[in-house]
Amino acid sequence: MKYISTRGYDKKFTASEAIVLGIAPDGGLFVPETIPSLSDSDIEEMKNMAFYQISARVLSKFLEEFSEKELLEYTSQAYHEDKWGENTVPLVQLNAYNDREYILELWHGPTAAFKDVALQLLPHLMTASIKKTGESKKICILTATSGDTGKAALEGFKDLPGTEIIVFYPSDGVSEAQKLQMITTTGANTHVIAVNGCFDDAQTGVKNIFADQAFNDKLNSNGVKLSSANSINWGRLVPQIAYYVYSYIELLRTEKIEKGEAINIVVPTGNFGNILAAWYAKQMGIPVHRLICASNRNKVLCDFFSSGKYDRNREFFKTTSPSMDILISSNLERLLFELTDKNADQVKEWMKELNTNGVYSVDAKTLKKLQMLFVGGFADETGVSKTILDVYDRTDNVIDTHTAVGFNIYNRYHQRSGDEAKTVFASTASPFKFSPAVMDALRGNGYSNGRSVETIIKELSEESGLEIPAGIKDLSSKEVLHKDQIEKDQMENKVEEILIG
């Protein structure tokens, strides 16, 4: 299977080339030429597999250069019990008396966020891909983060031979726990820099660096090649498809659904990668009725699914779900490419309009295709807070602010639609990563004021009965190792300083 650019670059690439490059030479995103299918025998066999085995099977469909045996070696290491506990991504029925709602807990990895699922595996895929392509240059993983990708990437790539990793994050756009996780990261090859601006500023800066051919030529002449750990990198996105396949298999295995019975999947998302992975799972043959795209007050996706107009020219809000504080959803480009029957010229024009004017509108045919599958909605901070308390009261489950956005939108969708399909909620982060907002929801607005993050985390553990994740414990007592803060127009200079000197 070859990979092509969403913007029509005339060369096709192998999977390993796509993973090493991260982004296509023309600025487009890599997608597979064709989307593979899961056979009936695949489904039956996966009912007797653990998650790491299901992951290897799904990846083998997309990464044909890699044998399933090779991928099993990587997934068994990436999802080892020492890092994740006994069950890597538990699918939990929320209430014994309600067989409609299930929560897919994606946050049991080292950094307590769903990004770990892909970013514990990507270093294995990256190092193998480097060997397969014969690349001899040092690989620099260049990443922008809205909070969770940064630490997960740092944890995966730190001290990995032949790599450097540079993470840019918005200076005031992440939670205190997220920030502490990143700036206390050890590793001789790790670099964490705050950018004065929002996530979109950091993400745009990273994209511009990838697109600057002269700068990349300069890096190459100094023995360095850029790649990405953001979900613009196919090697980061494809492992996420596996957990949606797993959730369907798990419902089959526990006889909660009949074979072929369609399910709903609810995903809180900003950059669109996580819900796009669910769409790819559907294209592989997993029966999906509705994909529910949940946004916070930065509701550019919600508005897009309603009107077909993507408009980033709007007020930007800092919310209690900061990982979704995004106005430019990069992975939407992949979906538009597929829904327009791979019309690269059209996609290129839309992306040019977005870059130039901050807005584009899709045609009526494309909008209809979007609305047949996706449901969009948004929740403000008051709604998120009420939803956290509601879910706790009726199910004894404490959820984080991002997961609560998903529940909020689903609850309203269910009330107006009467849709009784079994529903899987992607739970994207541990509540401990956003403990002040969670405790304010549980004990009253303003409860966390004047309390240290460490105190609030301890109180949340006592309230919920949950164990504090290892990646969250004692953060405030760890040494701050990364103190750089720059303006958004200094990002390329900073990369050059780190990599060349």
C-alpha positions as CSV (number, residue, x, y, z in Angstrom):
1,M,0.0,0.0,0.0
2,K,1.3,3.4,-1.0
3,Y,0.6,6.8,0.7
4,I,-0.4,10.0,-1.2
5,S,-0.8,13.7,-0.3
6,T,-4.1,15.3,0.3
7,R,-2.8,18.2,-1.9
8,G,-1.9,16.1,-4.9
9,Y,1.9,15.8,-4.7
10,D,2.9,13.6,-7.8
11,K,5.0,11.0,-5.9
12,K,3.6,8.1,-3.9
13,F,5.3,7.0,-0.6
14,T,5.7,3.9,1.4
15,A,4.3,3.7,4.9
16,S,7.8,4.1,6.4
17,E,8.6,7.1,4.2
18,A,5.3,8.7,5.3
19,I,6.1,8.1,9.0
20,V,9.6,9.5,8.7
21,L,8.5,12.6,6.8
22,G,5.5,13.3,8.9
23,I,4.0,15.7,6.4
24,A,4.0,15.6,2.6
25,P,6.5,17.8,0.7
26,D,3.7,20.0,-0.6
27,G,2.3,20.6,2.9
28,G,-0.5,18.1,2.5
29,L,-1.2,15.2,4.9
30,F,-0.4,11.6,4.0
31,V,-3.4,9.2,3.5
32,P,-3.4,5.6,2.3
33,E,-4.2,5.1,-1.4
34,T,-7.0,2.8,-0.3
35,I,-8.6,2.0,3.0
36,P,-8.3,-1.7,4.0
37,S,-11.1,-3.8,5.3
38,L,-11.5,-6.1,8.2
39,S,-12.8,-9.5,7.1
40,D,-15.3,-11.6,9.1
41,S,-12.4,-13.9,10.0
42,D,-10.5,-10.9,11.3
43,I,-13.4,-10.0,13.5
44,E,-13.8,-13.6,14.8
45,E,-10.1,-14.0,15.5
46,M,-9.9,-10.6,17.3
47,K,-12.6,-11.7,19.8
48,N,-9.9,-13.9,21.3
49,M,-7.1,-11.3,21.3
50,A,-5.8,-8.8,23.8
51,F,-5.6,-5.1,22.9
52,Y,-2.0,-5.3,21.8
53,Q,-2.8,-8.1,19.4
54,I,-5.8,-6.3,18.0
55,S,-3.6,-3.2,17.5
56,A,-1.0,-5.2,15.6
57,R,-3.7,-6.7,13.3
58,V,-5.2,-3.3,12.5
59,L,-1.8,-1.8,11.9
60,S,-0.8,-4.6,9.6
61,K,-3.6,-3.7,7.3
62,F,-2.2,-0.2,6.8
63,L,1.5,-0.8,7.2
64,E,2.2,-3.5,4.6
65,E,6.0,-3.1,4.9
66,F,5.7,-4.3,8.5
67,S,4.9,-7.9,9.2
68,E,2.3,-8.7,11.8
69,K,5.0,-10.5,13.8
70,E,7.1,-7.3,13.8
71,L,4.2,-5.2,14.8
72,L,3.3,-7.6,17.6
73,E,6.8,-7.1,19.0
74,Y,6.2,-3.3,19.0
75,T,2.7,-3.3,20.4
76,S,3.6,-5.8,23.2
77,Q,6.4,-3.5,24.3
78,A,4.4,-0.2,23.9
79,Y,1.4,-1.6,25.8
80,H,3.2,-3.6,28.5
81,E,1.5,-4.1,31.8
82,D,4.3,-2.3,33.6
83,K,3.2,0.9,31.8
84,W,-0.5,0.5,31.6
85,G,-1.7,-2.0,34.2
86,E,-3.6,-5.1,33.5
87,N,-6.0,-3.6,30.9
88,T,-4.6,-1.1,28.5
89,V,-7.8,0.6,27.4
90,P,-10.7,-0.7,29.6
91,L,-14.2,-0.5,28.1
92,V,-16.4,0.1,31.2
93,Q,-20.2,-0.1,31.3
94,L,-21.1,3.1,33.2
95,N,-24.1,1.8,35.0
96,A,-25.2,-1.8,35.6
97,Y,-28.8,-0.8,34.9
98,N,-28.0,1.0,31.6
99,D,-26.6,-1.1,28.9
100,R,-26.5,1.8,26.4
101,E,-23.5,3.8,27.7
102,Y,-19.9,2.6,27.8
103,I,-16.7,4.6,28.5
104,L,-13.4,3.7,26.7
105,E,-10.7,4.7,29.2
106,L,-7.8,5.8,27.1
107,W,-5.7,7.4,29.9
108,H,-4.1,4.5,31.8
109,G,-0.7,5.1,30.1
110,P,2.4,7.0,31.5
111,T,1.1,10.5,31.1
112,A,-2.6,9.8,31.9
113,A,-3.9,11.0,28.5
114,F,-5.2,9.2,25.3
115,K,-2.1,10.4,23.4
116,D,-0.1,7.7,25.1
117,V,-1.8,5.0,23.1
118,A,-0.2,6.3,19.9
119,L,2.9,7.9,21.3
120,Q,4.1,4.9,23.2
121,L,4.0,3.0,19.9
122,L,5.2,5.8,17.5
123,P,8.9,5.6,18.6
124,H,8.9,1.9,17.7
125,L,7.4,2.7,14.3
126,M,9.7,5.6,13.7
127,T,12.9,3.8,14.5
128,A,11.9,0.9,12.3
129,S,10.8,3.2,9.5
130,I,14.2,5.0,9.7
131,K,15.9,1.6,9.1
132,K,13.5,0.6,6.3
133,T,14.1,3.9,4.5
134,G,17.9,3.8,5.0
135,E,17.7,7.3,6.6
136,S,21.1,8.1,8.2
137,K,20.3,11.7,9.5
138,K,19.3,12.5,13.0
139,I,15.5,12.8,13.3
140,C,14.1,15.8,15.1
141,I,10.5,15.3,16.3
142,L,9.0,18.8,16.1
143,T,5.6,19.1,17.8
144,A,3.0,21.6,18.9
145,T,0.8,20.7,21.8
146,S,-2.4,21.9,23.4
147,G,-1.3,20.0,26.5
148,D,-1.3,16.3,26.2
149,T,0.6,15.5,23.0
150,G,3.7,17.2,24.3
151,K,4.2,15.2,27.4
152,A,3.2,11.9,25.7
153,A,5.7,12.6,22.9
154,L,8.4,13.6,25.3
155,E,7.8,10.4,27.3
156,G,7.9,8.2,24.2
157,F,11.0,9.8,22.5
158,K,13.2,10.9,25.4
159,D,16.7,9.5,25.2
160,L,15.8,7.5,22.1
161,P,19.1,7.2,20.1
162,G,19.3,9.2,16.9
163,T,16.5,11.6,17.8
164,E,15.9,15.0,19.3
165,I,12.4,16.2,20.3
166,I,11.2,19.8,20.4
167,V,7.8,20.6,21.9
168,F,6.2,24.0,21.7
169,Y,3.2,24.8,23.9
170,P,1.0,27.9,24.5
171,S,2.3,29.7,27.5
172,D,-1.1,30.2,29.1
173,G,-3.1,27.6,27.2
174,V,-2.5,24.4,29.2
175,S,-3.5,23.2,32.7
176,E,-1.0,23.5,35.5
177,A,-0.6,19.7,35.7
178,Q,0.0,19.5,31.9
179,K,2.6,22.3,32.1
180,L,4.4,20.7,35.1
181,Q,4.5,17.4,33.3
182,M,6.3,18.9,30.3
183,I,8.7,21.4,32.0
184,T,10.0,18.7,34.4
185,T,10.7,16.2,31.7
186,T,14.2,14.6,31.9
187,G,16.1,13.3,28.9
188,A,19.2,14.6,27.1
189,N,17.3,15.0,23.8
190,T,14.2,16.8,25.1
191,H,13.4,20.5,24.6
192,V,10.2,22.2,25.8
193,I,9.5,25.8,24.9
194,A,6.5,28.0,25.8
195,V,5.1,30.2,23.0
196,N,3.4,33.5,23.8
197,G,0.1,32.8,22.0
198,C,-2.5,30.0,21.6
199,F,-2.2,26.5,20.3
200,D,-3.1,27.5,16.8
201,D,-0.1,29.9,16.8
202,A,2.2,27.1,17.9
203,Q,0.7,24.6,15.4
204,T,0.9,27.2,12.5
205,G,4.5,27.9,13.4
206,V,5.4,24.2,13.3
207,K,3.6,23.8,9.9
208,N,5.5,26.8,8.5
209,I,8.8,25.3,9.6
210,F,8.0,22.1,7.8
211,A,7.0,24.1,4.7
212,D,10.2,26.2,4.7
213,Q,12.2,24.3,2.1
214,A,15.3,26.5,2.5
215,F,15.3,25.9,6.2
216,N,14.9,22.2,5.8
217,D,17.7,22.1,3.3
218,K,19.9,23.9,5.9
219,L,19.0,21.3,8.5
220,N,19.6,18.4,6.1
221,S,23.0,19.7,5.2
222,N,23.7,19.7,9.0
223,G,22.6,16.1,9.3
224,V,19.1,16.7,10.7
225,K,15.7,15.7,9.3
226,L,12.4,16.9,10.7
227,S,9.4,14.7,11.5
228,S,6.3,15.1,13.6
229,A,4.5,13.5,16.6
230,N,1.3,15.4,16.0
231,S,-1.6,13.6,14.5
232,I,-0.6,15.1,11.2
233,N,1.8,12.2,11.1
234,W,0.1,9.1,9.9
235,G,2.2,7.0,12.3
236,R,0.6,8.9,15.1
237,L,-3.0,8.6,13.8
238,V,-3.1,4.9,12.7
239,P,-2.6,3.4,16.2
240,Q,-5.7,5.3,17.3
241,I,-7.9,3.4,14.8
242,A,-7.1,0.3,16.8
243,Y,-8.9,1.3,20.0
244,Y,-12.2,2.0,18.2
245,V,-12.0,-1.5,16.6
246,Y,-11.2,-2.9,20.0
247,S,-14.3,-1.2,21.6
248,Y,-16.6,-2.9,19.0
249,I,-14.8,-6.2,19.5
250,E,-15.2,-5.9,23.3
251,L,-18.9,-5.2,23.0
252,L,-19.2,-8.3,20.8
253,R,-17.1,-10.4,23.1
254,T,-19.2,-9.5,26.2
255,E,-22.4,-10.0,24.2
256,K,-23.6,-6.4,24.7
257,I,-24.3,-6.2,20.9
258,E,-25.1,-8.5,18.1
259,K,-22.7,-8.9,15.2
260,G,-23.3,-6.1,12.7
261,E,-25.1,-4.0,15.2
262,A,-24.1,-0.3,14.7
263,I,-22.8,1.7,17.6
264,N,-22.4,5.4,18.3
265,I,-19.0,6.8,19.2
266,V,-18.6,10.1,21.1
267,V,-15.3,11.9,20.8
268,P,-14.3,15.3,22.4
269,T,-11.9,16.8,19.8
270,G,-10.2,19.9,18.7
271,N,-7.6,18.9,16.1
272,F,-10.0,16.2,14.7
273,G,-7.5,13.4,14.7
274,N,-9.2,11.3,17.4
275,I,-12.6,11.3,15.8
276,L,-11.0,10.8,12.3
277,A,-9.5,7.6,13.7
278,A,-13.1,6.4,14.5
279,W,-14.1,7.3,11.0
280,Y,-11.3,5.1,9.6
281,A,-12.5,2.3,11.8
282,K,-15.9,2.6,10.2
283,Q,-14.4,2.6,6.8
284,M,-12.6,-0.7,7.7
285,G,-16.0,-2.2,8.4
286,I,-16.8,-1.5,12.1
287,P,-20.6,-0.7,12.1
288,V,-21.0,2.9,13.2
289,H,-24.3,4.7,13.3
290,R,-23.3,8.2,14.4
291,L,-19.9,9.9,15.1
292,I,-20.6,12.6,17.7
293,C,-18.1,15.4,17.4
294,A,-18.0,17.3,20.7
295,S,-16.5,20.8,20.9
296,N,-16.1,23.3,23.7
297,R,-16.7,27.0,23.3
298,N,-14.1,27.1,20.5
299,K,-16.9,25.5,18.4
300,V,-15.4,25.9,14.9
301,L,-16.1,22.2,14.2
302,C,-19.7,22.3,15.5
303,D,-20.5,25.3,13.3
304,F,-18.8,23.6,10.3
305,F,-20.9,20.4,10.6
306,S,-24.0,22.6,10.8
307,S,-23.3,25.0,7.9
308,G,-20.4,23.7,5.9
309,K,-18.5,26.9,6.6
310,Y,-15.2,26.6,8.3
311,D,-14.3,30.0,9.9
312,R,-11.5,30.5,12.3
313,N,-12.0,34.2,12.3
314,R,-13.7,34.3,15.8
315,E,-13.0,35.0,19.4
316,F,-10.7,32.4,21.0
317,F,-11.6,31.1,24.4
318,K,-9.4,29.6,27.1
319,T,-11.6,26.9,28.7
320,T,-11.5,24.2,31.3
321,S,-10.9,21.7,28.5
322,P,-7.7,23.3,27.1
323,S,-6.6,20.4,24.9
324,M,-9.6,21.3,22.7
325,D,-8.8,25.1,22.6
326,I,-8.1,24.9,18.9
327,L,-9.5,26.8,15.9
328,I,-7.6,25.1,13.1
329,S,-8.5,21.4,13.0
330,S,-5.7,20.0,10.8
331,N,-7.0,16.5,10.4
332,L,-10.2,17.7,8.8
333,E,-8.2,18.0,5.6
334,R,-7.9,14.2,5.5
335,L,-11.6,13.7,5.8
336,L,-12.4,16.3,3.1
337,F,-10.0,14.6,0.7
338,E,-11.8,11.3,1.2
339,L,-15.3,12.7,1.0
340,T,-14.5,14.6,-2.3
341,D,-13.4,11.4,-3.9
342,K,-9.7,12.4,-3.4
343,N,-10.1,15.7,-5.1
344,A,-6.7,17.2,-4.2
345,D,-7.2,20.4,-6.2
346,Q,-10.4,21.2,-4.3
347,V,-8.8,20.4,-1.0
348,K,-5.7,22.5,-1.8
349,E,-8.0,25.4,-2.7
350,W,-9.9,25.2,0.6
351,M,-6.7,25.0,2.6
352,K,-5.3,28.0,0.6
353,E,-8.5,30.0,1.5
354,L,-8.2,29.0,5.2
355,N,-4.5,30.1,5.2
356,T,-5.2,33.4,3.4
357,N,-8.7,34.4,4.6
358,G,-9.3,32.2,7.6
359,V,-12.4,30.7,6.1
360,Y,-13.7,28.3,3.5
361,S,-17.1,26.7,2.6
362,V,-17.6,23.2,1.3
363,D,-20.1,22.4,-1.5
364,A,-23.6,21.1,-0.7
365,K,-22.7,17.5,-1.7
366,T,-19.8,17.4,0.7
367,L,-21.8,18.9,3.5
368,K,-24.6,16.3,3.0
369,K,-22.0,13.5,3.3
370,L,-20.7,15.0,6.5
371,Q,-24.1,15.4,8.0
372,M,-25.1,11.8,7.2
373,L,-22.6,10.5,9.7
374,F,-21.4,13.3,12.0
375,V,-23.3,15.0,14.7
376,G,-21.7,18.2,16.0
377,G,-22.4,20.1,19.3
378,F,-20.6,22.2,21.9
379,A,-20.7,22.8,25.6
380,D,-19.6,25.8,27.6
381,E,-17.8,25.6,31.0
382,T,-21.1,25.7,33.0
383,G,-22.4,22.8,31.0
384,V,-19.2,20.9,31.4
385,S,-19.2,21.4,35.2
386,K,-22.8,20.3,35.5
387,T,-22.1,17.2,33.4
388,I,-19.2,16.1,35.6
389,L,-21.4,16.2,38.6
390,D,-24.3,14.5,36.8
391,V,-22.2,11.6,35.6
392,Y,-20.7,11.2,39.1
393,D,-24.1,11.3,40.8
394,R,-25.7,8.7,38.5
395,T,-22.7,6.4,37.8
396,D,-20.1,7.0,40.5
397,N,-17.6,7.7,37.7
398,V,-15.4,10.8,37.8
399,I,-14.6,12.1,34.4
400,D,-12.3,14.9,33.2
401,T,-13.4,18.1,31.6
402,H,-12.8,16.9,28.0
403,T,-14.7,13.7,28.4
404,A,-17.5,15.8,30.0
405,V,-17.8,17.8,26.8
406,G,-18.6,14.5,25.1
407,F,-21.2,13.5,27.6
408,N,-22.9,16.9,27.5
409,I,-23.3,16.9,23.7
410,Y,-24.4,13.2,23.7
411,N,-27.0,13.8,26.4
412,R,-28.7,16.5,24.3
413,Y,-28.4,14.5,21.1
414,H,-30.0,11.5,22.8
415,Q,-32.9,13.5,24.2
416,R,-33.8,15.0,20.9
417,S,-33.2,12.0,18.7
418,G,-34.3,9.1,20.9
419,D,-31.4,7.1,19.5
420,E,-31.0,4.0,21.7
421,A,-27.9,2.6,19.9
422,K,-25.1,1.4,22.2
423,T,-22.7,4.3,22.7
424,V,-19.0,4.4,23.4
425,F,-17.6,7.5,25.0
426,A,-13.9,8.2,24.3
427,S,-12.5,9.2,27.7
428,T,-9.4,11.2,26.7
429,A,-7.7,12.1,30.0
430,S,-7.5,11.3,33.7
431,P,-9.6,13.7,35.8
432,F,-6.3,14.3,37.8
433,K,-4.9,16.2,34.9
434,F,-7.6,18.8,35.3
435,S,-8.3,18.4,39.0
436,P,-9.1,22.1,39.9
437,A,-12.0,22.2,37.4
438,V,-13.2,18.7,38.3
439,M,-13.2,19.5,42.1
440,D,-15.0,22.8,41.4
441,A,-17.6,20.8,39.6
442,L,-18.0,18.2,42.4
443,R,-17.8,20.6,45.4
444,G,-18.9,24.0,44.0
445,N,-17.6,26.7,41.8
446,G,-14.5,28.3,43.3
447,Y,-13.7,25.4,45.6
448,S,-10.2,25.1,44.2
449,N,-9.3,28.8,44.7
450,G,-6.4,29.2,47.1
451,R,-5.6,25.5,47.1
452,S,-2.4,24.0,45.6
453,V,-2.6,21.6,42.7
454,E,-1.1,18.9,44.9
455,T,-3.8,19.4,47.6
456,I,-6.6,19.3,45.0
457,I,-5.2,16.2,43.5
458,K,-5.1,14.5,46.9
459,E,-8.7,15.6,47.6
460,L,-9.9,14.3,44.3
461,S,-8.4,10.9,45.0
462,E,-10.1,10.8,48.4
463,E,-13.4,11.9,46.8
464,S,-13.3,9.5,43.9
465,G,-11.5,6.5,45.4
466,L,-9.2,6.6,42.4
467,E,-5.5,6.1,42.7
468,I,-3.4,9.1,41.6
469,P,-1.6,8.2,38.4
470,A,2.2,7.8,38.7
471,G,2.7,10.5,36.0
472,I,0.8,13.0,38.1
473,K,2.2,12.3,41.6
474,D,4.4,14.9,43.3
475,L,4.7,17.1,40.1
476,S,5.1,20.3,42.1
477,S,8.2,18.9,43.9
478,K,10.0,18.0,40.7
479,E,12.8,20.2,39.3
480,V,11.8,22.5,36.4
481,L,14.2,21.7,33.6
482,H,12.7,23.7,30.7
483,K,12.3,27.5,31.2
484,D,12.4,29.0,27.7
485,Q,9.6,31.3,26.6
486,I,9.5,32.9,23.1
487,E,7.3,34.9,20.8
488,K,5.6,32.9,18.0
489,D,7.8,34.5,15.3
490,Q,10.9,33.1,17.0
491,M,10.1,29.5,16.6
492,E,12.2,28.7,13.6
493,N,15.2,30.5,15.1
494,K,14.8,28.5,18.2
495,V,14.7,25.2,16.3
496,E,17.9,26.3,14.5
497,E,19.6,27.2,17.7
498,I,18.8,23.8,19.2
499,L,19.7,21.7,16.2
500,I,22.6,23.6,14.7
501,G,23.7,26.0,17.3
